[in-house]
Amino acid sequence: MRRTLVKWIFATDLLGSGIVWSILILPLVGRKGHYALARLWWAASCG
């Protein structure tokens, strides 16, 4: 039960921060730069 809760909190936080970063970064770097950053972020977060 606790493990599932932690997983949900982590997933929500990750999604939330991803959305916030998208809103903040997209106007600054444009679509191509945003995809490059997303790929880097994904690689960093997934090891």
C-alpha positions in Angstrom: 0.0 0.0 0.0 2.7 2.5 1.0 4.8 1.6 -2.0 1.9 2.3 -4.3 1.3 5.6 -2.6 4.9 6.7 -3.0 4.8 5.6 -6.7 1.7 7.7 -7.3 3.1 10.8 -5.5 6.4 10.4 -7.5 4.5 10.0 -10.8 2.2 13.0 -10.1 5.2 15.1 -9.1 7.1 14.1 -12.2 4.1 14.8 -14.5 3.4 18.1 -12.7 7.0 19.3 -13.0 7.1 18.2 -16.6 4.0 20.3 -17.3 5.4 23.3 -15.4 8.7 23.0 -17.3 6.9 22.7 -20.6 5.0 26.0 -19.9 8.1 27.8 -18.8 10.6 26.5 -21.4 8.6 26.2 -24.6 8.3 29.9 -25.2 12.0 30.4 -24.6 13.5 27.7 -26.7 10.8 26.9 -29.3 9.5 23.5 -30.3 12.8 21.9 -31.5 14.7 23.0 -28.4 11.9 21.8 -26.2 12.1 18.3 -27.7 15.8 18.2 -27.2 15.5 19.3 -23.6 12.7 16.7 -23.0 14.9 14.0 -24.4 17.8 15.0 -22.1 15.4 15.2 -19.1 14.0 11.8 -20.0 17.5 10.3 -20.3 18.6 11.8 -17.0 15.5 10.7 -15.1 15.5 7.2 -16.5 19.2 6.6 -15.9 
